[in-house]
Amino acid sequence: MSPVASVVGKVSLETLTALLGDAVIFLGNESGPMHLAASVGTPVVGLYGLTPPDI
């Protein structure tokens, strides 16, 4: 099994929160799941500015 998992559209918010609580780190864009990860104490690396600069 890979140490990286995507559960996009596959789990409830309650399950996602539990999974994030067990995660070693959250790496992703500035989003609801990022804030959930932070709220349960999981270290977060948030990616900001994902819009192309020419827009």
C-alpha positions as CSV (number, residue, x, y, z in Angstrom):
1,M,0.0,0.0,0.0
2,S,1.2,3.5,-0.9
3,P,1.9,6.0,1.9
4,V,-0.1,8.5,-0.1
5,A,-3.9,8.3,-0.3
6,S,-6.6,10.2,-2.1
7,V,-10.1,9.9,-0.7
8,V,-11.6,12.7,-2.8
9,G,-15.3,12.1,-3.0
10,K,-15.1,8.7,-1.3
11,V,-15.6,9.4,2.4
12,S,-17.8,11.5,4.7
13,L,-16.6,14.5,6.6
14,E,-16.5,12.5,9.8
15,T,-14.4,9.8,8.2
16,L,-12.1,12.4,6.6
17,T,-11.6,14.1,9.9
18,A,-10.7,10.8,11.6
19,L,-8.2,9.9,8.7
20,L,-6.6,13.4,8.9
21,G,-6.2,12.9,12.7
22,D,-4.1,9.8,12.0
23,A,-2.1,11.3,9.1
24,V,1.6,12.2,9.6
25,I,1.2,15.3,7.4
26,F,-1.3,17.0,5.1
27,L,0.0,18.3,1.8
28,G,-2.6,20.1,-0.4
29,N,-4.1,23.3,-1.6
30,E,-5.9,25.8,0.6
31,S,-9.2,24.0,1.2
32,G,-11.6,22.7,3.7
33,P,-9.7,19.5,4.3
34,M,-6.5,21.5,5.0
35,H,-8.4,23.4,7.7
36,L,-9.8,20.1,9.1
37,A,-6.3,18.7,9.2
38,A,-5.0,21.7,11.2
39,S,-8.0,21.5,13.5
40,V,-7.1,18.0,14.6
41,G,-3.4,18.8,15.0
42,T,-2.0,17.3,11.9
43,P,1.0,19.2,10.5
44,V,-0.1,21.1,7.3
45,V,1.8,22.2,4.2
46,G,-0.7,24.4,2.3
47,L,-0.2,25.3,-1.3
48,Y,-1.4,28.8,-2.2
49,G,-1.4,30.7,-5.5
50,L,-2.3,27.8,-7.7
51,T,-3.9,30.1,-10.3
52,P,-1.7,30.6,-13.4
53,P,-0.2,34.1,-13.1
54,D,-1.5,35.2,-16.6
55,I,-5.1,35.1,-15.4
